[in-house]
Amino acid sequence: QVQLVESGGGLVQAGGSLRLSCAASGSIFSINAMGWYRQAPGKQRELVATITTETITTGGSTNYADSVKGRFTISRDNAKNMVYLQMNGLKPEDTAIYYCNAHLIHSVYGPRDCWGQGTQVAVSS
């Protein structure tokens, strides 16, 4: 069993900031990449940001949706299996449920794509 638990959502005024956290736990052998996605009412789930694992030969990399570049920053704590999303300059269009995602190797079942339950972010104008 693998669990992803998000926290840090809430209601904020436009221009404000929030920091989302996601903790992965359970039967995890390794995590290749973690990320954040969001789904607004009536819309499809979309990528917000992803971050890959640093290795001996690679430094890891980040990827952002164009709509959040320069405002959001994704980071990881590999030792704790956690990923964060610092969101600055929030806009009403950032309102959505934010989901944590992990591409990982399950200790028993191998490669898995896991999702958290989501945390609500609401930005008022």
Buried (B, 14 or more C-beta within 10 A) or exposed (E): EBEBBBEBBEEBEEEBEBBBBBBBEEBBEEBEBBBBBBBBEEEEBEBBBBBBBEEEEEEEEEBBBEEBEEBBBBBBEBEEBBBBBBBBEBBEEBBBBBBBBBBBBBEEEEEBEBBBEBBEBBBEE
